[in-house]
Amino acid sequence: MFAGIFQILHTPFTDTGAIDWDSYERQIDYCLRAGVHGLVAPAMASEFFSLSDAERMEVVAFAAEKIDGRVPFVVGVQAITQDIALGFAQHAARHNANALMAMPPYLRKAPRVDVAAYYRALAQFDLPVIIQNAPAPVGTPLGAADLAGLLAAEPQIRYIKEETQPILQRMSKVIELGGDDCEGVFGGANGLYLVDELQRGACGNMPAGGLVDVQVKIYELYRAGQVEQAEAINFALLPLLTYAAMYGVSFHKYVLWQRGVLASSFARDPQKNSLNDDDIAAITRLWGRIAEYTLPDFAFASLTSS
């Protein structure tokens, strides 16, 4: 079974927008040293929608080689049509993916019967399939009964990544209706609800950004029965997670850049919300609340130089 913190890898770019492979390798190293239980790419936080098909395949091949089986590697194969998704899935299978993850076709919304056919097609590769239940406008939110039906339809469809509000209630319902067909439900949303998700039966979370060393600690403390300690660290982290929710990739890449993981905070996302000086000052101040829980080799530059 897959369980734990499965970090979504960002796609690092140079200041001119080219993929920065040195930063990509450094990011994988940071995640593995943080103790992640799995890695995921390319997904929404990876800015997959800004990558060409060739770049998506390059990212998968590169990540698979560098991860080298040390943790499970989940490949995002979502596409605008079933045929394109199958092409990504075939490539992922050839590059030793341990699971496939996909939201339904995300540009023109498919009817339920076509969504079912899409996931049945992805189940043919003898790899676990994770349904990403993402919110609109990009996602096509599926109800708990629909998700339970998909889990029951094919033995390879085993997991849900639940991100549609109200996430906690939806997660509980999917676990209830999915029964033995559901091997686990992951949360997302930057890990904002991590402890609450675990209390409601989640198997883990798929966060993004440069906070994963803290989130691994929270998860491990919770699983060890040290719930109060997990909640205390989670409480200290929450103000930063609200900035992650507001600014998305701009926040995550800024933090990874400040921690020396990425050489640039450049993002291709055309709808990104950029940080201003007040945001940066607040993030630097709030970082002091969680610095003791982070890897010392990846210290926050603005804090250590102030």
N, C-alpha and C positions, 0 to 999 in steps of 0.2 A: 504493500500500500504506500501511496505517496502521502506524506504529512510533513508539516513544518512550514518554515519560511522559504518560499520559492521566489527568489528575487527576479524581477524583470530587468533585463539588461537594457540600458539606454544605448542608442547609437551615437557614439562620439563623433563630432565633426571638427575639422580645423576651422579657423576663422573665416576661411573662404568657402566652407560648406562641403568639403570632401570628407569621406570617412577616414577617421584617425585610428588606424589599426593598433598603434602603440598604446593609445589610451584605452582601446577596447580590451587589450590583454591586461593592462593594469587594473581595469574595472573587474575583470574576472578574478584576478588575484585578490583584490580587496574583498570581494564577496566570499571567496573560499576561505580566506583568513578570518572573516567574520563568523564563519560556521554555518553558512546557509545550507539548507537541506535540499535545495534544487535551484536551477536557473532556467529562465524563460526568455526566449527571443524569437522573432521580433513581435512585439505586442504594441498596444496603444502608446505606452510610455517610451517605447523604442522609436516612436514616430514612423511606424511601418508604412503609413500612408504617404510619406514623403520619399520613400525609397523606390527605386525602379525594381522591377522583378529580378533583374540580374543582381542588384545590390542586396535584395532580400536573401537570395541564395548564397551570395558571398558571405553575408553575416552569419548564416546558419553553418556553413562549412567551416568558417574561421572559429566560431564559438565552439563547435563540436570538437575540433582539433585541440583547442586550448583547454577545454574542460576535461577531455580525455577520460571520461567515465568516472570522474571523482565524485560527482553528484549527478542525480538525474537531470537530463536536459529536455525541457519541454519546448517544442517548436510551434510558434504561431503560424497557422496556415490559412487564416481567414482571407476571403477574396470576394470579389463582386459577383462571381459565378461559381458554380460547382466545378466546372472543368478546370478553371484556373486554380481553385483550392486543391484539386487533386494533383495538379502539377507540383504545387508546393509540398504536398504531402509525400509524393513519390521522392522528391529531392530530400526531404527530411529523413525518410526511411533509409535512403542510401547513405546518409551521413550520421547514422547511429543515434537518431532521436530516440528518447525513451517514452515519449508521449506526444500527441498532437493536441493543440488547443485552437479553437476557432469560435468566433461569434458567427451568427448567420450572415448571409450575404448582406453587405453593409451600405450599398449605395441605393439600389432599387430594392425595396423590401419584398422578400419572397413570401408567398402564401404558406400557411402552415404545412400543407402537403409537400411543398418543395423544400421547406426547411428540413422536414423529416428525411426526404430523399438525400439531401446534402450531407446530413450526419451519417446516414446509413452508408453512403459512398466513402466517407472518411474512415469508417470502421473496418474497411477491407484490408488495412495494412498490418493487422496483427499487432497494433500498438494501442494502448489506452487512449481514449478520446476524452478531452475535457471540453465541455460546452461552456463558453464564456457568455454569460447572460448579462450583457452590457446595456446600459440605459440609452434611450434615444438622445440626440438625433442619430448618432452613429449606430448604436445597437438596435436590435429588434427584441424588446423585452418579451420573454416567454413566461407564462404562469407556471406555478408549481406543478399543476396537473400535466401541462405540456412537457415539462422537463422530466417528470416521472415517467411519462409515456416513452420519451426518447431513451431514457435509461433502460427501460424494460425491453425496448425493441431490438437492441444489439448488445451482446455481452461485452464488446469492446468500448462501448460508451459507458464510462464508469464514474466520471467526476463532473462536478459543476463548479464554475467560478461565478459566484453570485455577487452582482454589483448594482442591482436595480433596487431602488428605494421602495419601501422600507427594508433595507438589506437584512436586518436581524429577523424580522418576521418571515420574510421570504425564505431565508435560510432554514429556519425551523420547519416550515411547511414542506420544503423540498426533502429534508431529511426524513420527515414523517411519511410522506407519500412515496418517496423513492425506496424506502426499506432496504432490503438486501441487494437491490440492483444498484444502489448508490454507495460507492466505496468511500466517498468523501466529498465535502463541500468546502471550497476555499473562499475566503473573502478577498476583497481588493480594496479600492478606495484609499490607497496610500497606507493601509493598515490603521486607519482612524478608529476602527471599532474592534481592534484585534482581541482584547481581553473579553469583550462582550460576545464576540463571535465564538471564541473558544468555550465560553460558558454555555453557549447554545448548541454545541456539538460540532463546530467546524473542525476540519482536520488541519487547517493552517491558513496562511494568507499569502497573497502574491503582491507585495508592495513594490515600489520603485524608489530610486534615489539613493542618497548617501546616508540613510539612517538605519541601514539593515543590521549593523552590528548591535545597535540598541534593541531593535525588534527581535533579533535572535535571542538576546538575553531575556526579554519579556516572555517569549514563547517557552524557553527552556525552564525558566522559573515557574511558570504556570504548570507545565507538565510535571515538574518535580513536586508539585503540591504547595509551592511557596506563593500562593495566590496574592497575599497582601503585598509582598515585595514586587511581584509582577505589576500589580495595579499602581504601586507608588511610582515605578519607573515610567509606566505608561502615562500616568498623570503629568509627570514632568515633561514628557515628549509631546503631549497634545497641542500646546501652543504652536510648535513648529509644524505639526501636521495640519493645522488650520491654514498656515501659509502654503503648505504643499497643495491643499485643496483649492486655494485661491489661484495659485500661479502655475501649478502643474510642472511642465517640463522646464520652465525658466527657473523655478525654485530648485528642482532636483539637480539640474546641471550646474547651477551656481554652487550648491553645496558640494557636489563632487569635484568641481574645479577648486574650491577653497580647500578641500581636503587633499589636493594633489593627485586625485585619481584621474581626472580629465585635464588635458592641456588647454582646453577652451570650453566656455559655456555656451558656444554657438548652438542654436536650435533651428531646424528647418521649418518647424511647425508655423504655417502662415497665420494662425490665429493665437499665437502665444501672447501671454500678458507679461511684459517685461517688468522686472523689479526696478524700483527707484531708490534713491538714497535713504529714504525713511524705512522702506522695507528691509534694506540691507542692514541698517543700524539695528532694527528690531530682531532680525534673524541672528545677528552676531550676539546681541544681549541674551536672547533665549537659548542660544547654544550653550551658554555657561551652565544651564540647568541640567544638561545631559552629557556634558563633556566627559565626566568621570566614567561613563558607561561605554565610551567609544574606544576604538583601537588607537593606541598612542602613536603608532606609526603613520596614522592618517589624521593628524590633528587639524583643527580648523584654523587656517592661516590668519584670518583677521583677529581672532581671539588671542592667539599666541603672540602676535606682533603688537597688540594694544597694551 
